[in-house]
Amino acid sequence: MVAAAPSPGQLRRRHLAGLARIIKRKLKKIQYRPHLLTGCLAQTGPTLDTPAKP
């Protein structure tokens, strides 16, 4: 017996679920490594300091 091929909608849902899982995992790693974010900001110029109120 031959199994039916998954529909494009099913493939998209499965792909999006896997992509969301990967993104969550990578964001959690960054959360525990603040030097990654600080180094990235140092390269681009912005700071994490709050702006002074006028």
QUIKA-V325957 format. One line per field, one symbol per residue. phi: phi as a letter, one per 30 degrees, with the letter a starting at -180 (. if undefined). psi: psi as a letter, one per 20 degrees, with the letter a starting at -180 (. if undefined). burial: b if it has 16 or more other C-alpha atoms within 10 Angstrom, else e. Layout:
BEGIN
phi: ???
psi: ???
burial: ???
END
This chain:
BEGIN
phi: .cdddddedddddddddddddddeddddddecbddddddddddcjdbcdddddd
psi: ppqqqqqhggggggghggghggggghhhghhjmhhggghghhhihrriqpqqp.
burial: eeeeeeeeeeeeeeeeeeeeeeeeeeeeeeeeeeeeeeeeeeeeeeeeeeeeee
END
